[in-house]
Amino acid sequence: MKCDVCDSEATVFLTQIINGQMTTVNLCDACSKAKGVTDETGFGLAEAFLSQPPPAISAETTCPACGFTAAQLKKIGRMGCPECYGTFREGLDGLLKSMHKGTRHVGKVPHQIVTQNALVGNLGHLREELASAVRDERYEDAARLKSEIDLLQAKLPSHA
């Protein structure tokens, strides 16, 4: 690759993503030093992040409440008691990420609940519009919105 400034061989490659827009800059060693991109001390931000391992759970760590060990946690993948969450908290994120797809549960939601939640959200929006229409004395709009609200409420089992 060529340097974006002087067309020499690029040795520094910068990629920056801001608000979803990716910008890539290729620089040779001389241009990167001239622009202040590289640090004479050799400090690299990526190296700083990559060189710090996540906190690990010591193999000897044991829950004081139930006696559950870190080795058992890694083997079984479950806690022994509620106190284990506090005992093993320090290394839990890394362990969960290695065992599962992340640290946040994103289980399935029944389709009926999703549909009902969408209806409730629409009802809230329509009620706000209705209040605005009445406040602004737009009574034809208010009547139409009231009809829409009544139709949506009829679809809800609990009439939320």
N, C-alpha and C positions, 0 to 999 in steps of 0.2 A: 504494500500500500504506500501511497505517496503522501507526504506532508501537505496539509491543506493550505499552508502559508507559503512554503518555498519549493515544493515539489521534490524534496529530498526523500529518502526512505524513512517512512514513519516508524517510530519505536514506542510512541505513547498513544494510546487509544482511549479516549474519554467518551462515555455515554451518559447522558443526563436525561432523566424523564421528569417533566414538570407538567402537572395537570394532564397527563396522558399523552403529551407530545414528547417524542424521543428526538434528541439531538445528538449526533455523533461528530466528534472532532478527532482527526488524525494529525499528530505532530511528530516532527523529528526531535531528537534529543536537544539540539540547539534552540529550536523554537519553543519547546516546552519549558526550558530554563529561562529563556527571554520573557516568556509570558507569565512566569511564576507558577507554572502548573506543577512542576516537580520540586521536591524539597531536597536541598543539599544534604540534610541529615539522613536521608534515606527513609524517612517516615512515609508509610503508605497506609491510607485509610482502610483499604480492603484487608491488608495484612493485619491491621490492628483488630478488626472484627474476627477474622478467621483464626487468629492465634489464641483467642480467648475461648477455651472450651466452656460449654454450659456447665453450671454447677451439677456435680454428680452426687448421687446418694452413696454414702460409704457402705460397703458390704456389711460392716459391723453394726450399722444403725438398727436399733430395735425399738419398737413401740413400747413405752412404759406401761400402757394399759393392758395390752393383750399379748405382748411378747413376740409379735409378728416381726420378721426380719426383712431387710431390704432384699435379700436373696429370694425369700418367698414371694415378695411382691413382684420381682422381675420374672420369676418362674410362673406364678399363677396369674398375675395380671389383675389381681383384686386386692383390696385392702382387708385387713383383719377386723377392724372396728372403726368407729368414727374418729377416734383419736389418731389413727394412722395418717389421716390427711394432714394434720398439723405436724406430725413427726417427720413425714417424708416430703413435706411441702417444697423444700429447697430444690430437689432434683426432679420433682414430679412432672413439670412441663416437658423437659427433654425426654423423659421416659415415656410419657403419653404420646408425644410426637413420633417416637420410634415404634411404638406398638400400634398406634392408630393413625388416622389421617390428620389428626390435629388435637387440640385441647378443648374444643367446644363441641358439644353434642348437637348434631344436626339430623336427628331422627325424622322419620316420616310423620306427616300429619294426615289424618283421614281427609279424603276429598270433601266430605260433607262439611267438615269444620272450616276448611279453606274457603269453600263457597259461602258459608255463613259469615265468616269474617269479612269477606269482600262485600257482602250485602250490608253489613253493619257499617263498614267504612263509607260505602256509598250513601247510606242513610244520614250519617253525620254530615257529610259534605252537602247533601241536599237540604238538610235542616239549616245549615249555615246560610246557604243561598236563599232559603225561604225567609229567614230572619232579615237578611239584607234587602230582599224585595219588598217586604212589608215596611221596613224602615224608610226605604226610598219611595214608598207609595206606588210601587209597580204591581198593582193588584192582579193583572192578567198573568204575569209571570208567577206571582205567588200562588194563584189558583192551579196553574200547571204543575208547579213544584209540589204542591200539596197532594195532587193526584199521583204524581210519581212516588212520593213518600208512602202513600197508602198502598200502592201496588207492591212496593218492596217490602213493606211491613207484613203484607199478606203472605209473602213467600217465606218469611222467617217462622220457624216452629214456635218460638217463645215470644214472638212479637216484640223484639228488643227495641 
